[in-house]
Amino acid sequence: MAAQVDNQHQGLVQLVEGMTLTRISEPEEAGIWTTSLPWPRHATVPVTMDGCATDVTELGRWAGGGFPRRLLLAADAGSAPAPGRVRLGTGGGGTAGPAARPTATMELIRRSADAGFYWEEHALRIACGDVSVALALGLRDDDGEVVWWQACRLLSSAIDEAGCLTLEMGGVIPRRRTSLAEQRRYVGYSNPGLHAHRWLNGRLFVRVHANGVCEVFCHHINSRFVDDGADLEGIVPVIGLTASGWVPGGPLPATWTGRETARLRLGDVRFDLTAAAGLATDSAPGLWTSADGMAVWQPYAGAEVFGGECPEQRLGDPFILRAAARRFPKGLARTVRFSMSLSDRSPVVARFLAPDWWYGLCEELVAEPVLPVTGPWDEAVDRAAGWIRTYRHRGGFEDGAVPRRQDLAWTQPDGVVRYEPGWEGEVPYAQFLHAWRAGDADAYDDAMRSAYHFADVAVDHASKLVRMHGYPPDAVSLPMTRLQGALAAYLETGDPYLADAAMAVTANAFWLHKNSWPRLAVGRDASFVRTAVLIYRYFGEATYLGMAREGIAAVMACQQPDGSFTDQGGGAGIHQFASYVTKPWMGLLALGGVLDYLELFPDENDDMWRTVLRFADWLMAERWEHGGAVTWSYQHEYNGTRSYFDIFDDQTISLPTDDQWHHDTLARLLGLASMRTGDPRYVEAWLDSAAAVASRPIELDQEAAATLQFVPWLRDKLWRAHWTPSGVRFAPFHDLSRLPDAAAAMTPSGPVPFAAPTADLQTP
C-alpha cells in the first residue's frame, strides 16, 4: 500500500514537467519571476521556469513525511516584459542572472557620545559587486528628528546553490535617544525608564536573488518586552534608504501618495514601491525627507484605525485613532513591502500562479488529492468574491481592511466611505482559496493586502491575541482567533513575521481558553482550534495538534443534551449572557476545528463523529417552514426556552426568530454528515436553505468567507474527481440527479464535464 501511495505522489511530481503558470501581475519588464508552488508528499526535484534555473525556498512541512508543502521559486526574468504564462520543467536550467555574489553587513549610522552609556544605530548594507544599498528602520518625532533602530542583530542564511541570500535584521527604535547625563539624574529604582516600554521593534526580512533583485518586508511593531507595553505618542514610523551613486541631500519627491513615485531611483539602485502604494492617499500622504545621509521615506501619514459604532459611542468618534494624532498604539504593527534591484534587471517582481488542478492534487483546497470542480453554485461564489472586492478598504494605513458589514457606514469629508471593520482572519484565507481556484489577479492582490492588514492591525502584538473587532484597546476576543489568512500569506511570501504571528496568537489563545476552563459553555470561542489544525497540516507541529485535541475535548464536553451549542463561554455579567443563547451558527463555529481535524483523521475518533452528527440531527429537527421555505432562524433558544428578553430593545422576543437564516458553514457540516452516514437528507437540507436565500444580498464578511471556503469544498467532495494515469475518474458520493448537472473537473488536460450517473452514497 505504501509503495502504491508513493507511486501516486511520484506521478504528481511528473505533472510538474510542462505545467503552465499564469502571471497575476502587470505585463511589464520584470527582474524576477516568482511563484509559491504547492508540492506533493514527495522528495523535491529541481524546477525551472521557461528553462531558467530557480532559487528555491522550502515552506512548511507535510506532517509525518518531512517533505515541504510549498516551493517558493524565483527565476531571473531577463530584460523582456513578463510573459502571460511560463512553463515549468524539471532538471537543470540556465544561469540565474548577471549580478555578483551578494554580501550583507551592518553599517554604523550613529553611536552614543558617552562611552559610559553606549548605544549604536545601524543600517543593513547589501552589496552586489560595486552596487550597494543600505536600509534602516526608524521613527520621526513631532520635532522632525529621526531616530534609527538600536541594539540590532543581523541574521543571514548561507547563499544557496542558486546564489540567493536570505537576511533578517531586528532592533529596537527608541521614542528618543538617551544620554549618560539623563541616566545620572536618577538613582536606583527611581529611573522612569526602568521596565517602561518606550520603543518600537523593527524587523526587516530580505531575499537577495542571484541577479541582484531583492524582495523587502519591513515591519514596525509596538510589542512589549519589559512591561505590558504602551502607546508611543508623537511619532510616525519611517524607513531609511541610501545607495551607491546617490548623493545625500539629492532631489527627492516632496510627498508620497503612492502613485507618482511608485518607481524610484537612488543612484545605482532602482525601487518598485507599488506594493506599498496603497498605504498613502492624496488626502493622507506620506513624506520624503533626508537625515543622516539617507533618504527618509514615511510610507503613510500616520497610524489610523477605524472602529465604527463602538468608539463612536465610547469615544465620540468612529475612529479609534486618527493619523493626525501621530500615535502608534500598544500592540499595533504595520508592514511595508517593496522590491529593488542592484543590477541592470528591473526591480519589478512578476508573480505567477499554478493551475487550479495542481492546488487540488496537492491537497490545498481539500484535505485530500481531488481535482477542483466548477459549475454548480458558481453564482454564489462569484457573489461572495464580488462582495469582498466591492467593500474592502483601499488606500491609507488600513489598506486591505474588509468590513464586517456594509450597512454600518460613515462617509468621510474626502468622500471615502468607511465601514465597521470585521478584523476576521478567516476572510483573507477564503480570499486566497478563491484566488488559487480562479487564478484571479485582483483577488490575489486583495487577499495579500487583507492578510497583512489583519496580521498588523487586528492582532494585538503586545498580548499576541486578536482584538475584538471595532473596539478600542485593550479588548481582545477568543472567538476572533482565526489566523488562517496569515498562514496562507506566509505560504505565498515566506515572510516569517506572518507564521510567527499565527503560531504565537494560536498558542496564546489556547492558554486564554485554559484561563477559564472548565466553564459553562464553549461555542465560537473554540475558533482557535481551526488554526491549530491548519498549523499542524502545513507545518507538522505536533504541539498544535495537541492544543487542537484539548480544544475539541472542551467543545465535546459543552454540547447540550439536545445536540446544540450555546453561543460562547464568558465571565460574569454581560459576558455570561452568551452562555445561554442557542444559535445554529454558533454550533457551526464551535465544530469548525472538529471538522478540520476529522478531515485529516476521519477514522481516529468515533466520539468526535458522534458530536458532529448529534448537532447535525439537532439542525434537522430545528428546521421550520417560514417565509415560504423550510430553513433555520438566527436564534432558536435562550436558556432552554423559546423566548428571551432583548436587553438592547427592552422587549421579549419569541423564538425561533422570524428571519430566514443561512450560512454556508452548513455546506461542510451537513455535507460531511451525509458522507459519513450515507443519508442524503443532510446535504439536501443545505440545498433547500441555499435555494431559499439565493437572491438575497450578502450582509456580513463571515457570510462571504463561508461561501468562498465551503461551497467549492462541498462541490469537490460531492463529485470527488480523481486524476489517474488514464485520466479523470469521478467517484460521486450519491445520486447527483438533484444537483446541477453542469459540473466539470479541472484537470491537467483541461475541463472534463461530468455526466451524472446514479451511485449509492459512499462513506469516507
Residue pairs with C-beta under 8 A, 6 or more apart in sequence:
5 41
6 42
8 369
9 40
9 41
9 42
10 42
11 725
12 40
12 42
12 361
12 362
12 369
13 40
13 42
13 45
13 90
15 358
15 361
15 748
16 37
16 45
16 47
16 88
16 89
16 90
17 88
17 89
17 90
18 87
18 88
18 89
19 87
19 88
19 354
19 355
19 358
19 748
20 85
20 86
20 87
20 88
20 355
21 35
21 49
21 85
21 86
21 87
21 88
21 352
21 353
21 354
21 355
22 84
22 85
22 352
22 353
22 355
22 439
23 82
23 83
23 84
23 85
23 86
23 350
23 351
23 352
23 441
24 351
24 352
24 353
24 435
24 439
24 440
24 441
24 444
24 445
25 82
25 348
25 349
25 350
25 351
25 441
26 82
26 348
27 81
27 82
27 84
28 81
28 82
28 346
28 348
29 77
29 79
29 80
29 81
29 82
29 346
29 348
30 77
30 81
30 82
30 346
30 348
30 349
30 350
31 76
31 77
31 209
31 211
31 212
31 213
31 339
31 341
31 343
31 345
31 346
31 347
31 348
31 349
32 74
32 75
32 76
32 77
32 209
32 211
32 213
32 215
32 339
32 345
32 348
32 349
32 350
33 49
33 50
33 52
33 74
33 75
33 76
33 77
33 82
33 86
33 350
33 352
34 72
34 73
34 74
34 75
34 349
34 350
34 351
34 352
35 49
35 72
35 73
35 351
35 352
35 353
35 354
36 59
36 70
36 71
36 72
36 73
36 491
36 492
36 493
36 494
37 47
37 70
37 71
37 72
37 73
37 88
37 354
37 358
38 69
38 70
38 354
38 358
38 359
38 362
38 364
39 67
39 68
39 69
39 70
39 71
39 362
40 67
40 361
40 362
40 369
41 62
41 65
41 67
42 67
43 67
44 56
44 58
44 67
44 68
44 71
45 90
45 91
46 53
46 54
46 90
46 91
46 92
46 93
47 54
47 56
47 71
47 73
47 88
47 89
47 90
48 54
48 75
48 88
48 89
48 90
48 91
48 92
48 93
49 73
49 75
49 86
49 87
49 88
49 89
49 93
49 352
50 75
50 83
50 86
50 87
51 89
51 93
51 94
52 75
52 76
52 93
52 94
52 96
53 75
53 76
53 92
53 93
53 94
53 95
53 96
53 162
54 73
54 74
54 75
54 93
54 162
55 73
55 74
55 96
55 160
55 161
55 162
55 163
55 164
55 209
55 210
56 71
56 72
56 73
56 160
56 162
57 71
57 72
57 164
57 166
57 207
57 494
58 68
58 70
58 71
58 72
59 68
59 69
59 70
59 71
59 72
59 490
59 491
59 494
60 68
60 69
60 70
60 491
60 538
60 539
61 67
61 68
61 69
61 538
61 539
61 540
62 68
62 69
62 540
63 536
63 537
63 539
63 540
64 540
66 540
69 491
69 538
69 539
70 491
72 493
72 494
74 164
74 207
74 209
75 93
75 96
76 94
76 95
76 96
76 97
76 209
76 210
76 211
76 345
77 345
77 346
77 350
79 344
79 345
79 346
82 348
82 350
85 352
86 352
96 162
96 163
96 209
96 210
96 211
97 163
97 209
97 210
97 211
97 212
97 213
97 343
97 345
98 211
98 212
98 343
98 344
98 345
99 128
99 129
99 210
99 211
99 212
99 342
99 343
99 345
100 128
100 129
100 212
101 128
101 159
101 163
102 126
102 127
102 128
102 159
102 163
102 165
102 208
102 210
102 212
102 342
103 126
103 127
103 128
103 165
104 124
104 125
104 126
104 127
104 154
104 156
104 165
104 167
104 208
105 124
105 125
105 127
105 154
106 122
106 123
106 124
106 125
106 152
106 154
106 169
107 122
107 123
107 124
107 125
107 134
108 120
108 121
108 122
109 121
109 122
109 123
109 136
109 148
109 240
109 292
109 294
110 120
110 121
110 148
110 292
111 118
111 119
111 120
111 121
112 118
112 119
112 120
112 177
112 179
112 180
113 179
114 179
114 180
114 181
116 180
117 178
117 179
117 180
117 183
119 150
119 151
119 177
119 178
120 150
120 151
120 152
121 136
121 147
121 148
121 149
121 150
121 152
122 136
122 148
122 149
122 150
122 152
122 171
123 134
123 135
123 136
123 148
123 240
123 242
123 294
124 134
124 135
124 136
124 154
124 167
124 169
124 204
124 206
125 132
125 133
125 134
126 132
126 133
126 134
126 135
126 167
126 206
126 208
126 214
126 342
127 342
128 208
128 212
128 342
128 343
130 244
130 268
131 212
131 243
131 244
131 245
131 268
131 269
131 342
131 343
132 243
132 244
132 268
132 269
132 342
133 214
133 241
133 242
133 243
133 244
133 266
133 269
133 340
133 342
134 240
134 241
134 242
134 243
134 294
135 204
135 206
135 216
135 218
135 239
135 240
135 241
136 148
136 149
136 239
136 240
136 294
137 148
137 149
137 171
137 173
137 202
137 203
137 204
137 218
137 220
137 237
137 238
137 239
137 240
138 146
138 147
138 148
138 149
138 173
138 202
138 237
138 238
138 239
138 240
138 296
139 146
139 147
139 173
139 175
139 200
139 220
139 232
139 235
139 236
139 237
139 238
139 328
140 146
140 147
140 235
140 236
140 238
140 289
140 296
140 298
141 147
141 175
141 176
141 234
141 235
142 234
142 235
142 326
144 289
145 176
146 238
146 240
146 289
146 291
146 292
146 296
147 173
147 174
147 175
147 176
147 177
148 173
148 240
148 292
149 171
149 172
149 173
149 202
150 171
150 172
150 173
150 174
151 171
151 172
152 169
152 170
152 171
153 169
153 170
153 171
154 167
154 168
154 169
155 167
155 168
155 169
156 165
156 166
156 167
156 168
157 165
157 166
157 167
159 165
162 210
163 209
163 210
164 207
164 208
164 209
164 210
165 207
165 208
166 205
166 206
166 207
166 208
167 204
167 205
167 206
167 207
167 208
168 203
168 204
168 205
168 206
168 496
169 203
169 204
169 206
170 201
170 202
170 203
170 204
171 201
171 202
172 199
172 200
172 201
172 202
173 199
173 200
173 201
173 202
173 220
173 237
174 198
174 199
175 198
175 199
175 232
175 235
178 193
183 191
186 192
195 226
195 227
196 226
196 227
196 230
197 224
197 225
197 226
197 227
197 228
197 229
197 230
197 330
198 230
198 232
199 232
200 220
200 221
200 222
200 232
200 235
200 237
200 328
201 219
201 220
201 221
201 222
201 223
202 218
202 219
202 220
202 221
203 218
203 219
203 221
203 497
204 216
204 217
204 218
204 219
205 216
205 217
205 219
205 495
205 496
205 497
206 214
206 215
206 216
206 217
207 214
207 215
207 494
208 214
208 342
209 215
211 343
211 345
212 341
212 342
212 343
212 345
213 339
213 340
213 341
213 342
213 343
213 345
213 346
213 347
213 349
214 339
214 340
214 341
214 342
215 337
215 339
215 349
216 337
216 338
216 339
216 340
217 335
217 336
217 337
217 493
217 495
217 497
218 239
218 335
218 336
218 337
219 333
219 334
219 335
219 497
220 237
220 328
220 333
220 334
220 336
221 332
221 333
221 461
222 229
222 231
222 232
222 328
222 329
222 330
222 331
222 332
222 333
222 461
222 462
223 229
223 331
223 333
223 461
223 462
224 330
224 462
228 330
228 462
229 330
229 331
229 462
230 330
231 327
231 328
231 329
231 330
232 327
232 328
233 326
233 327
234 326
234 327
235 326
235 327
235 328
236 298
236 300
236 301
236 302
236 303
236 326
236 328
237 298
237 299
237 328
237 334
238 296
238 297
238 298
239 296
239 297
239 299
239 336
240 291
240 292
240 294
240 295
240 296
240 297
241 266
241 271
241 294
241 295
241 297
242 248
242 266
242 293
242 294
242 295
243 266
243 267
243 268
243 269
244 267
244 268
244 269
245 266
245 267
245 268
245 269
246 266
246 267
246 268
246 269
246 295
247 267
248 290
248 293
248 294
249 290
250 266
252 288
252 289
252 290
252 295
253 260
253 261
253 264
253 288
254 287
254 288
255 285
255 286
255 287
255 288
256 280
256 285
256 286
256 287
256 288
256 297
256 298
256 299
257 280
257 281
257 282
257 285
257 286
258 273
258 276
258 277
258 278
258 279
258 280
258 281
258 286
258 395
259 277
261 273
261 288
262 272
262 273
262 274
262 277
263 270
263 271
263 272
263 273
263 274
263 347
264 270
264 271
264 273
265 271
266 295
268 342
269 340
269 341
269 342
270 340
270 341
270 346
270 347
271 338
271 339
271 340
271 347
272 338
272 339
272 340
272 346
272 347
272 348
272 349
273 338
274 338
274 348
275 337
275 338
275 339
276 299
276 336
276 337
276 338
278 394
278 395
278 396
278 399
278 400
278 449
279 286
279 299
279 300
279 334
279 336
279 396
279 397
279 399
280 286
280 299
280 300
280 301
280 395
280 396
281 395
281 396
281 414
282 414
283 414
283 416
284 300
284 301
284 302
284 304
284 323
284 395
284 396
284 397
285 301
286 297
286 298
286 299
286 300
286 301
287 296
287 297
287 298
288 295
288 296
288 297
288 298
289 295
289 296
289 298
290 296
299 336
300 323
300 334
300 396
300 397
301 323
301 324
301 396
301 397
302 322
302 323
302 324
302 325
302 326
302 327
302 397
303 321
303 323
303 327
303 328
303 329
303 332
303 334
303 397
304 319
304 321
304 322
304 323
304 396
304 397
304 398
305 319
305 320
305 321
305 329
305 332
305 397
305 398
305 457
306 318
306 319
306 320
306 398
306 401
306 410
306 418
306 421
307 318
307 319
307 320
307 420
307 421
307 470
307 471
307 472
308 318
308 404
308 408
308 410
308 418
308 419
308 420
308 421
308 470
309 318
309 408
309 420
309 470
310 470
310 471
310 472
311 317
311 318
311 319
311 320
311 470
311 471
311 472
312 318
314 472
315 472
318 410
318 418
320 471
320 472
320 473
321 327
321 329
323 396
323 397
329 473
330 460
330 462
330 473
330 474
331 459
331 460
331 461
331 462
331 463
331 467
331 473
331 474
332 456
332 457
332 461
333 455
333 456
333 457
333 459
333 461
334 397
334 456
334 457
335 452
335 455
335 456
335 495
335 497
337 452
339 347
339 348
339 349
340 347
341 347
351 444
353 435
353 436
353 439
353 444
354 436
355 439
355 746
355 748
356 365
356 372
356 436
356 437
356 438
356 439
356 746
357 371
357 372
357 723
357 745
357 746
357 747
357 748
359 365
359 372
359 436
359 437
360 366
360 369
360 370
360 371
360 372
360 716
360 746
361 369
361 370
361 371
361 723
362 369
363 369
364 436
365 372
365 433
365 436
365 437
365 712
365 713
365 716
366 599
366 713
366 716
366 717
367 537
367 596
367 599
367 600
368 599
369 722
369 723
370 716
370 717
370 720
370 721
370 722
371 716
371 721
371 722
371 723
371 728
371 745
371 746
371 747
372 437
372 712
372 715
372 716
372 745
372 746
373 712
373 715
373 716
373 718
373 719
373 721
373 743
373 744
373 745
373 746
373 754
374 715
374 743
374 744
374 746
374 751
375 715
375 740
375 742
375 743
375 744
376 715
376 739
376 740
376 742
376 743
377 690
377 711
377 715
377 740
379 694
380 664
380 690
380 694
380 707
380 711
381 434
381 707
381 708
381 711
381 712
383 698
383 707
384 430
384 434
384 698
384 703
384 704
384 705
384 707
384 708
384 711
385 431
385 434
385 438
385 440
385 443
385 704
385 708
387 406
387 697
387 698
387 703
387 704
388 402
388 427
388 431
388 446
388 450
388 701
388 704
389 442
389 443
389 446
391 402
391 403
391 406
391 419
392 400
392 401
392 402
392 403
392 446
392 449
392 450
393 399
393 400
393 401
393 402
393 403
393 418
393 419
395 416
398 421
398 453
398 457
399 449
399 453
400 446
400 448
400 449
400 450
400 451
400 452
400 453
400 454
401 421
401 422
401 450
401 453
401 457
402 421
402 422
402 424
402 427
402 428
402 450
402 453
402 701
403 419
403 420
403 421
403 422
403 701
404 419
404 420
404 421
404 422
404 423
404 424
404 469
404 470
404 700
404 701
405 419
405 420
405 422
405 699
405 700
405 701
406 419
406 699
407 699
408 419
408 420
409 417
409 418
409 419
409 420
410 417
410 418
410 419
411 417
411 418
412 418
420 469
420 470
421 458
421 469
421 470
422 469
422 700
422 701
422 702
423 454
423 457
423 458
423 466
423 467
423 468
423 469
423 470
423 480
424 454
424 458
424 469
424 480
424 482
424 701
424 702
424 705
425 454
425 458
425 466
425 480
425 481
425 482
425 483
425 484
425 485
425 486
425 531
426 482
426 484
426 485
426 530
426 702
426 705
426 709
427 450
427 454
427 485
427 701
427 702
427 704
427 705
428 447
428 448
428 450
428 451
428 454
428 484
428 485
428 486
428 488
428 489
429 451
429 482
429 484
429 485
429 487
429 488
429 705
429 709
430 704
430 705
430 706
430 708
430 709
431 443
431 446
431 447
431 450
431 451
431 485
431 708
432 444
432 447
432 451
432 485
432 488
432 489
432 492
433 488
433 708
433 709
433 712
434 440
434 443
434 447
434 708
434 712
435 443
435 444
435 447
437 712
447 485
447 488
447 489
448 489
448 492
448 493
450 485
451 485
451 486
451 488
451 489
451 498
452 489
452 498
454 485
454 486
455 485
455 486
455 489
455 497
455 498
455 501
455 502
458 466
458 467
458 469
458 480
459 465
459 466
459 467
459 486
459 501
459 505
460 466
460 467
460 473
460 474
460 476
461 501
463 474
463 476
463 508
464 501
464 504
464 505
464 508
465 476
465 477
465 478
465 481
465 505
465 508
465 509
465 512
466 476
466 477
466 480
466 481
466 482
466 483
466 505
466 509
467 473
467 475
467 476
467 477
467 480
468 475
468 476
468 477
468 480
469 477
469 480
476 512
478 509
478 512
478 513
478 525
478 527
478 528
478 568
479 523
479 524
479 525
479 527
479 568
479 589
480 527
481 505
481 506
481 509
481 527
481 528
481 531
482 527
482 528
482 530
482 531
483 501
483 502
483 505
483 506
483 531
484 530
484 531
484 534
486 498
486 499
486 501
486 502
487 498
487 499
487 502
487 531
487 534
487 535
487 538
489 495
489 498
490 496
490 498
490 499
490 502
491 538
499 539
502 531
502 535
503 535
503 541
503 544
505 531
506 528
506 531
506 532
506 535
506 544
506 547
507 543
507 544
507 547
509 528
510 528
510 532
510 547
510 550
510 551
513 525
513 526
513 528
513 551
513 554
514 550
516 569
516 571
517 554
518 557
519 569
519 570
519 579
520 558
520 569
520 576
520 579
521 558
521 565
521 566
521 567
521 568
521 569
521 570
521 578
521 579
521 580
522 554
522 555
522 557
522 558
522 565
522 568
522 569
522 590
523 558
523 565
523 566
523 567
523 568
523 569
523 578
523 586
523 587
523 589
523 590
524 567
524 568
524 585
524 586
524 589
524 590
525 568
525 569
526 551
526 552
526 554
526 555
526 589
526 590
526 592
526 593
527 589
527 592
527 593
528 547
528 551
528 593
529 547
529 548
529 551
529 552
529 555
529 592
529 593
529 594
529 596
529 597
530 592
530 593
530 596
532 544
532 545
532 547
532 548
532 551
532 593
533 544
533 545
533 548
533 593
533 596
533 597
533 600
534 596
535 541
535 544
536 542
536 544
536 545
536 548
536 600
537 596
537 600
548 593
548 596
548 597
549 597
551 593
552 593
552 594
552 597
552 608
555 565
555 590
555 591
555 593
555 594
555 611
556 594
556 607
556 608
556 611
558 565
558 566
558 569
558 590
559 565
559 611
559 614
559 615
560 566
560 582
562 618
563 614
563 615
563 616
563 617
563 618
564 582
564 587
564 615
564 618
564 622
564 636
564 637
565 582
565 586
565 587
565 590
565 591
565 615
566 578
566 579
566 580
566 581
566 582
566 586
567 578
567 579
567 581
567 582
567 583
567 586
568 578
568 579
568 586
569 578
569 579
570 576
570 577
570 578
570 579
577 647
580 638
580 639
581 635
581 637
581 638
581 644
582 635
582 636
582 637
582 638
583 634
583 635
583 636
584 619
584 622
584 632
584 633
584 636
584 661
584 663
584 666
585 634
585 661
585 663
585 665
587 615
587 618
587 619
588 663
588 665
588 666
588 669
589 665
591 611
591 612
591 615
591 669
592 665
594 608
594 611
594 612
595 612
595 668
595 669
595 672
597 608
598 604
598 605
598 608
598 609
598 612
598 672
602 764
609 676
612 669
612 672
612 673
612 676
613 673
613 676
613 677
615 669
616 669
616 670
616 673
616 682
619 632
619 666
619 669
619 670
619 685
620 681
620 682
620 685
622 632
622 636
622 656
623 630
623 631
623 632
623 685
624 630
624 631
624 632
624 633
624 656
626 633
626 658
626 660
627 658
627 660
627 692
628 692
629 660
629 688
629 689
629 691
629 692
630 688
631 660
631 661
631 662
631 688
631 689
631 692
631 693
632 656
632 660
632 661
632 662
632 689
633 655
633 656
633 657
633 658
633 659
633 660
633 661
634 656
634 657
634 659
634 661
635 644
635 653
635 655
635 656
635 657
636 655
636 656
637 655
638 644
638 655
641 655
642 654
642 655
642 656
643 652
643 653
643 654
643 655
644 652
644 653
644 655
645 651
645 652
645 653
646 652
646 653
660 692
660 693
660 696
662 689
662 690
662 692
662 693
662 696
663 702
663 703
663 706
664 690
664 703
664 706
664 707
664 709
664 710
664 711
665 706
665 710
666 685
666 686
666 689
666 690
667 683
667 686
667 690
667 706
667 710
667 711
667 713
667 714
668 709
668 710
668 713
668 714
670 682
670 683
670 685
670 686
671 682
671 683
671 686
671 713
671 714
671 717
671 718
672 717
673 679
673 682
673 683
674 680
674 681
674 682
674 683
674 684
674 733
674 734
674 761
675 717
675 733
675 761
675 762
675 763
675 764
676 763
676 764
677 763
678 734
678 760
678 761
678 762
678 763
679 761
680 734
680 735
680 761
683 714
683 718
684 738
686 714
687 738
687 739
698 704
698 707
715 743
717 733
718 732
718 733
718 734
718 736
718 739
719 730
719 732
719 736
719 743
719 745
719 754
720 730
720 731
720 732
720 733
721 728
721 729
721 730
721 745
721 747
721 752
721 754
722 728
722 729
722 730
722 731
723 729
723 747
723 748
727 747
727 749
727 752
728 745
728 747
728 749
728 752
730 745
730 754
731 759
731 762
732 754
732 756
732 757
732 759
733 759
733 761
733 762
734 759
734 760
734 761
734 762
735 758
735 759
735 760
735 761
736 743
736 754
736 756
737 756
737 758
739 756
741 754
741 756
742 753
743 753
743 754
743 756
744 751
744 752
744 753
744 754
745 751
745 752
745 754
